[in-house]
């Protein structure tokens, strides 16, 4: 009886050992198959890259992109973005067609239609017109297999809908960026509750206006009396026209303690407003957005207290890269926030050479 039980035990031990060996063998075979497949895929990718490099080609050659830049070529809040896009074009070898809109939303839509008709590989857009205005045309582009991505002003609903097709966003969190500037002005000004300040912006624009709304709300939260003036389309296109508008406001409201805007072009003419109104540096605190040689001079001269740094170069470069990588590698849209801080009299010096070159703007 004991011998019989012992034989059965030995038999079960043998079966168990054989099972373990078989599982191990199959697992090893599976690992080898997976590893072999991965090695093959990696080898193919490496070979393709080496072939492209050996041929002296860049990975973006043959890819055509239309890119919206905003105002006018070389202009304030445009040059750094433009230089970033041109660097991406040079780095990857693609063809970029640049579109300038003088910041007019209707013109941005018209330019998107022009780009769509050309049937490029991708289109990089600025979201100033808003989701409702862009949606039917972006839908048409996506249905045609054209990659669309955004920069500077987000289009959240479209990004959510098409991110798998490469629709991303590169730019500021507009509301938070504006709020930071308004909050900073209120803090450094040491104002009393009820002191008068002005927000001069584009709050009527559905997405772009969030930046000005953030600045506006920050000053309200600080207990200030905030008056608001909407920037007209004429000023939006030609910022020198802001000078008489703001000078008139200061004449009518001599107790105004601060002016804040989230318009890069208007920011750089704020010192001109102070001079026209016979105001000394610091007599009215000024807060704005973006960097330009003229804005930095305004900081150096003591007129501009703080300005939001959007790092516009990235807003030009990354959308071009996004379209190329989506086209070649099916990568999904990236959501990248480019502004994390402000520039003031304490920290502008190390940036000044790059600002003067147009890279930081």
C-alpha positions in Angstrom: 0.0 0.0 0.0 2.8 2.4 1.0 4.7 1.5 -2.2 1.7 2.2 -4.3 1.1 5.6 -2.7 4.8 6.4 -3.2 4.7 5.5 -6.9 1.6 7.7 -7.3 3.4 10.6 -5.6 6.4 10.2 -7.7 4.2 10.1 -10.8 2.5 13.4 -9.9 5.8 15.0 -9.1 7.0 14.0 -12.6 3.9 15.3 -14.3 4.2 18.6 -12.4 7.9 19.0 -13.3 7.1 18.2 -17.0 4.3 20.9 -16.9 6.6 23.5 -15.5 9.2 22.7 -18.1 6.6 23.0 -20.9 5.3 26.3 -19.7 8.8 27.7 -19.4 9.6 26.5 -22.9 6.5 28.1 -24.4 7.1 31.3 -22.5 10.7 31.4 -23.7 9.5 30.8 -27.2 6.9 33.6 -26.9 9.5 36.0 -25.5 11.9 35.1 -28.3 9.1 35.7 -30.9 8.1 39.1 -29.3 11.8 40.1 -29.0 12.4 39.0 -32.6 9.4 41.1 -33.8 10.6 44.1 -31.8 14.1 43.7 -33.0 12.8 43.5 -36.6 10.7 46.6 -36.2 13.6 48.5 -34.6 15.9 47.4 -37.3 13.5 48.6 -40.0 13.1 52.0 -38.4 16.9 52.3 -37.9 17.5 51.2 -41.5 14.9 53.8 -42.8 16.5 56.6 -40.7 20.0 55.6 -41.9 18.8 55.5 -45.6 17.3 59.0 -45.2 20.5 60.3 -43.6 22.7 58.6 -46.2 20.7 60.2 -48.9 21.2 63.6 -47.3 17.5 64.0 -46.9 15.6 65.5 -44.0 12.5 63.7 -42.6 10.1 66.5 -43.5 11.0 66.7 -47.2 7.9 66.5 -49.3 5.6 67.7 -46.5 3.7 70.9 -47.1 2.3 73.0 -44.3 0.3 76.2 -44.0 1.0 78.2 -40.8 -0.9 81.2 -39.4 1.5 83.7 -37.8 -0.8 86.5 -36.6 -0.1 90.2 -37.3 2.4 91.1 -40.0 5.8 89.6 -40.9 8.5 90.7 -38.4 5.9 92.5 -36.2 5.5 92.6 -32.5 4.3 89.2 -31.1 5.0 87.7 -34.6 8.8 87.8 -35.2 9.7 85.2 -32.5 6.9 82.9 -33.7 8.0 83.4 -37.3 11.7 82.6 -36.5 10.7 79.4 -34.6 8.6 78.2 -37.5 11.4 79.0 -40.0 13.9 77.1 -37.8 11.6 74.0 -37.8 11.2 74.3 -41.6 15.0 74.4 -41.9 15.5 71.5 -39.4 13.0 69.2 -41.0 13.1 70.2 -44.6 9.4 70.7 -45.1 7.7 73.5 -47.0 5.9 76.1 -44.9 3.6 78.7 -46.3 3.2 81.6 -43.9 -0.1 83.5 -43.4 -0.4 86.9 -41.8 -3.8 88.2 -40.6 -3.2 91.5 -38.8 -4.9 89.7 -35.9 -8.3 89.8 -37.6 -10.4 86.6 -36.8 -12.3 86.8 -40.1 -9.1 86.9 -42.0 -7.8 83.8 -40.1 -10.9 81.9 -41.2 -10.4 83.1 -44.8 -6.8 82.0 -44.7 -7.8 78.6 -43.4 -10.1 78.2 -46.4 -7.3 79.1 -48.7 -5.0 76.6 -47.1 -7.7 73.9 -47.2 -8.2 74.5 -50.9 -4.4 73.9 -51.5 -4.7 70.4 -49.9 -1.5 70.5 -47.8 -0.3 67.9 -45.4 -1.1 70.1 -42.4 -2.3 73.5 -41.2 -1.3 75.2 -38.0 -3.9 77.7 -36.9 -4.4 80.4 -34.3 -7.7 80.0 -32.4 -8.7 83.7 -32.2 -12.0 83.2 -34.2 -13.2 80.5 -31.7 -14.5 77.0 -31.9 -17.8 77.7 -33.6 -16.2 79.7 -36.4 -13.5 77.1 -37.1 -15.4 73.9 -36.5 -17.0 73.3 -40.0 -13.7 74.0 -41.8 -11.6 71.9 -39.4 -14.1 69.1 -39.8 -13.7 69.4 -43.6 -9.9 69.3 -43.3 -9.9 66.3 -41.0 -12.3 64.4 -43.4 -9.8 65.2 -46.2 -6.9 63.7 -44.2 -5.3 67.1 -43.5 -3.6 67.4 -40.1 -4.7 70.5 -38.1 -3.1 71.8 -35.0 -3.3 75.1 -33.0 -1.1 77.6 -31.3 -1.3 80.8 -29.2 -5.1 80.6 -28.6 -6.7 77.2 -27.9 -9.7 75.5 -29.4 -10.5 73.0 -26.7 -13.5 71.2 -28.3 -11.7 70.7 -31.5 -8.5 69.5 -29.7 -10.6 67.0 -27.8 -12.3 65.8 -30.9 -9.2 65.4 -33.1 -6.2 64.9 -30.8 -5.7 61.4 -32.0 -5.2 62.8 -35.5 -2.5 65.2 -34.2 -4.6 68.2 -33.2 -2.6 69.8 -30.3 -2.0 73.1 -28.7 1.1 75.2 -28.0 0.7 78.4 -26.1 -0.4 79.9 -22.8 -3.2 79.0 -20.5 -4.7 82.3 -21.4 -6.9 82.9 -18.3 -4.2 81.9 -15.9 -1.6 84.0 -17.7 -3.8 87.0 -17.7 -4.7 86.5 -14.0 -1.0 86.3 -13.1 -0.3 89.7 -14.6 -3.4 91.3 -13.0 -2.5 89.8 -9.6 1.1 90.9 -9.9 0.1 94.5 -10.7 -2.3 94.6 -7.7 0.4 93.2 -5.4 3.3 95.5 -6.4 1.1 98.5 -6.6 0.0 98.4 -2.9 -3.3 99.8 -3.9 -6.2 100.6 -1.6 -9.6 99.0 -2.0 -11.6 100.8 -4.6 -8.6 102.4 -6.4 -9.3 102.8 -10.1 -7.5 100.7 -12.7 -8.1 100.0 -16.4 -8.2 96.7 -18.3 -7.7 97.4 -22.1 -8.3 94.2 -24.0 -10.2 91.8 -26.3 -12.7 90.2 -23.9 -15.3 90.0 -26.7 -13.2 87.3 -28.5 -14.4 83.8 -27.3 -11.0 82.2 -26.7 -8.4 85.0 -27.1 -10.4 87.1 -24.7 -9.8 84.7 -21.8 -6.4 86.3 -21.2 -7.9 89.8 -20.6 -10.7 88.3 -18.6 -8.1 86.7 -16.3 -6.3 90.0 -15.7 -9.6 91.7 -15.2 -10.8 89.2 -12.6 -7.5 89.3 -10.7 -7.8 93.0 -10.2 -11.5 92.6 -9.1 -10.4 90.0 -6.7 -7.9 92.5 -5.2 -10.8 94.8 -4.5 -9.9 97.4 -7.2 -12.4 99.4 -9.2 -11.8 98.0 -12.7 -12.9 99.9 -15.8 -12.8 98.1 -19.1 -12.3 99.3 -22.7 -12.5 96.9 -25.7 -9.6 97.2 -28.2 -11.1 98.1 -31.6 -10.3 96.1 -34.8 -8.5 99.2 -36.0 -6.2 99.3 -32.9 -5.8 95.5 -33.1 -4.4 96.0 -36.6 -2.4 99.2 -35.9 -1.5 99.6 -32.2 -0.3 103.2 -32.5 -4.0 104.1 -32.5 -4.1 102.9 -28.9 -2.1 106.0 -27.8 -4.8 108.6 -28.2 -7.5 106.2 -26.8 -5.5 105.6 -23.6 -4.3 109.2 -23.3 -7.9 110.4 -23.4 -8.8 107.9 -20.7 -6.1 109.2 -18.4 -7.1 112.8 -19.0 -10.7 111.9 -18.0 -9.5 109.7 -15.1 -6.4 111.3 -13.6 -6.7 109.1 -10.5 -6.1 105.9 -12.5 -3.5 103.8 -10.8 -2.7 101.1 -13.4 -3.3 100.0 -17.0 -3.2 96.3 -17.9 -3.5 94.8 -21.3 -2.9 91.3 -22.7 -2.2 92.5 -26.2 1.5 92.3 -27.1 1.4 95.2 -29.6 -0.4 97.5 -27.2 2.0 96.6 -24.4 5.0 98.1 -26.3 3.2 101.4 -26.9 2.1 101.9 -23.3 5.2 104.0 -22.5 4.2 106.3 -25.4 0.8 106.7 -23.7 2.6 107.8 -20.5 4.7 110.4 -22.4 1.7 111.7 -24.2 -0.2 112.1 -21.0 2.8 113.7 -19.2 3.0 110.9 -16.7 6.4 109.9 -15.1 7.7 106.4 -15.0 5.8 104.5 -12.3 3.1 107.1 -11.8 0.7 104.7 -13.5 1.7 101.0 -13.2 1.7 99.2 -16.6 1.2 95.5 -17.1 1.2 93.6 -20.4 2.2 90.6 -22.4 5.1 89.4 -24.6 8.6 90.7 -25.1 10.0 93.0 -27.7 13.0 95.4 -27.8 10.5 98.3 -27.3 8.8 96.5 -24.4 12.1 95.8 -22.7 13.1 99.4 -23.1 9.9 100.3 -21.4 10.8 98.0 -18.5 14.4 99.5 -18.4 12.9 103.1 -18.3 10.6 102.2 -15.5 7.3 102.5 -17.3 6.3 98.8 -17.7 6.2 97.0 -14.4 5.5 93.4 -15.6 4.9 91.5 -18.8 3.9 87.9 -19.4 6.5 85.7 -21.2 4.7 83.5 -23.7 7.9 82.1 -25.3 6.5 82.7 -28.8 9.5 80.9 -30.5 8.1 77.6 -29.3 4.6 78.6 -30.6 6.2 78.7 -34.0 8.5 75.7 -33.9 6.4 73.0 -32.2 3.3 73.1 -34.4 5.5 72.4 -37.5 7.2 69.6 -35.6 3.8 68.3 -34.5 2.4 68.0 -38.0 5.6 66.3 -39.3 5.6 63.8 -36.5 1.9 63.0 -36.9 2.3 62.6 -40.6 5.3 60.3 -40.3 4.8 58.5 -37.0 1.0 58.9 -36.2 1.8 60.7 -33.0 -1.2 62.3 -31.3 -1.6 66.0 -30.5 0.5 67.5 -27.7 -0.9 70.1 -25.3 2.1 72.3 -24.3 1.9 75.4 -22.1 4.7 77.8 -23.0 4.2 80.5 -20.4 5.1 80.0 -16.8 6.2 83.4 -15.6 6.7 87.1 -16.1 9.5 89.5 -16.9 10.2 92.6 -15.0 13.1 95.0 -14.1 14.7 92.3 -11.9 15.0 89.5 -14.5 15.1 91.0 -18.0 18.8 91.4 -18.4 19.8 87.8 -19.3 17.0 87.7 -21.9 17.7 91.1 -23.6 20.3 89.8 -26.2 17.9 87.1 -27.3 15.0 89.5 -27.4 17.0 91.9 -29.6 17.6 88.9 -31.9 13.9 88.3 -32.1 14.2 84.8 -30.6 12.5 85.7 -27.3 9.4 87.7 -27.9 
